[in-house]
Amino acid sequence: MKTLRARLPKDAAALALGADRVAAALRESAAKQGIELDLVRTGSRGLIWLEPLLEVETEKGWRAFGPLVPEDADAIFGGTSVKALGNIEDHPWLKRQTRLIFARCGMIDPVSLSDYRNAGGLTGLKRALEIGPTSILEDVTKSGLRGRGGAGFPAGIKWKGAADARADQKYVVCNADEGDSGTFADRMLMEGDPFLLIEGMTIAGVAGGASKGFVYIRSEYPHAIAAMQRAIEVARKEGLLGVRVLDSSYAFDLEVRAGAGSYVCGEETALLESLEGRRGQVRAKPPLPVHHGLFGKPTIINNVLTFASVPAILEKGAAFYANFGMGRSRGTMPIQLAGDIKYGGLFETAFGVSLDELVNDIGGGTRSGRPVRAVQVGGPLGAYFPPSLFDTPFDYEAFAARDGLLGHGGVVVFNDTVDMAHQARFAMEFCAVESCGKCTPCRIGAVRGTETIDKIIRGQNVNANLTLLRDLCDTMKSGSLCALGGFVPYPVLSAINHFPQDFVS
């Protein structure tokens, strides 16, 4: 009997598009044709518009087929499929990427540690265990790695703060509470290559002197939760986690904790409150988490993409990593393309690519065929950029100079049917609903902001209310305790400034 190796994602996006039904049809068709099918269920490569995407091993490489439906199975094995895409490694959408974080995603069994090792995994951790905490911190600092969240704070400085703190217990916490609209990189990574996150967090534990870590995942990610829990079990069994990490003198272990769906728990101190079993409310800073974090102990807290960037830095060196990017934005960023876009998915590339290239070249413009009117980068609190600003490079400082945010790298495209006044209202209403209620500018300001925009939409004292709305945004920006209230002015003011015609009845 002929044996055929193939890969098909079990990523949540692929499942939503029918991957399990396709897998069943493939197995049935293979059996009918006398083929022994070795079908490995992987993570997604990120070409979401082609999911479910099947890859079949041939003498000429891995041949891809997609997007598939169950009825395509017979034609694939019969060699007559019209869904054939050629060698997947030659696909232009993949070839033009620089994949450091997602290099293995879609190519390995996510919970097979042997697959991970064979694909180069654990090389960074082994070097980290050899060189020790001081050298790890030097490498991470010299690499220029910044937290892949809203602030972009240098990871090396944060880690050193925890390493220098004196305490009998320290922690590493991963913020996997991916709540921004149009973002899915964390989910993809945890479902497709969970050992990379485990490796990155373990390196952080060694560097900071922490022996315990937690992965805080939003409850809306059941597949990611299951994948991480299974990977942690395997890692413990294989000696990757425990009292002697890879037979070294360092101890580190991990647990998964599920959040309850609060957006504000994406803020690091609110997340820590939630981890401790309390309501997710923002803490005043200082003290910083690196000094007084989880259970009052020094804590390194970063998001998934930050920790996942670290193994490559330790494996290939700080200079290698710092060679990618521009300005103070070094390395790569997994950019998530969503909304009305033809080629939606995850595209990892070095910092510096322009919005125009992302939307119109890589993304292929709108899926609807209508003109692009606005792009929101950075989640529901990100600014709206019109096409006139599409020359802006994907860079922290470049976006800040134009009153924008990179956030978690989500890019949501809107066509010319969007009403920007209603988008501004949505931002204020979102803040009112998701506010933890601890500070007045956010708790009250968002409610008053929603009411004021409603008046503007109704045509009531438009100029006076626009002035009032701008003043309110200034108050929220400067007076809110955290970024929820502090960043709401970005979408509101950008909508007013770039699309003033939508605020005149």
C-alpha angles and dihedrals in degrees: 000000000000115000120214126188118210141165128218125172124246089189113138092250092051091047090051088054093052105270094147092053090049091050091053091049092049092052092048093048093046092052091051091053095047095252123140102219118206098194115184115197107219140170120273125275088218100250090125096172088063097049130158083050117181123199120197123193115235136164087265096051136272110333117205132215127186165223088357137193124189091260090065094067100089094049092052094056091039092056094239102101118140088200093072113132101180126233107355093215089060094053106123093224090059099035094060093052128095103219114192099138099031097036093120101030111119093015104075141046100263095222098041109103090189090057089050093050093046090052092055100272123151093026090112093048093049090054091046091055089050099049099038136216101308095053092043090056091048092052095047091047095047091047090066092229111170127192108274093225132084102297101043092215115179108265095210093058092049093049093048090053090058093042092054094048117100115230141132090234134028132182142209116210126189116208102216093157091121102184106149117115113254095020127119107142094108092051092047092050095048092047096042107033110010095158089066090062091046090051093049094048091047090053088051090050091053092046095048100037094247122147099185134054139182131203109208108202127180112250091235087073103072094154092052091047091051093046093050093047092050092046091050090051090052092045091054092048092050095047096251089118129032141061093327112033107212088342092302129130091256124098124205135155136176140213133187120230123188121219123218099236103271112149093207089061086076084075106090100234094044087051090053090051089052092048089054090056099257134114112287103256128151118255123221114250132252114076093067121214091248087066103028112012134126110020087351093297130121107277136188107210122181136144129260098267093050094054091041090057094058103074092060090050092053093042100047103021137253094275092055092054095042089054089075122076137018138277111340092339104092132176126014135314126208100227116202116212115202144146121054096354131131099220105035119179145081119319117182115200142143118279114268103061111132126243089240092057091046096049105032104026108028094026094041095227122272123345090218092055091236121128119273111249104173143358124207115206123188104032129278090329094051125107124258112240121199121214089264088071096046090108087074110118119229095256133124096236095040091055093044090053088060095043094259138124133222093201112163094342100262116152116193118187123210125193128217094280093071118113107216095197088061090047089054089050090050090056092054093044091048090054092048091052097043100039114122087217097231099118128046100224091059100034097046101020094061092052092048090045092055090049092049094051089049088057091049092050089051089052094245113154090327100182094045092047092047088054090048091049092052090050091049091051090053090052093049092046095052101031108040119107095225142012095275094074093023095057101041089088089066097070093034098050094039090054091051095043099044100032105033092151090070091062096056115083 
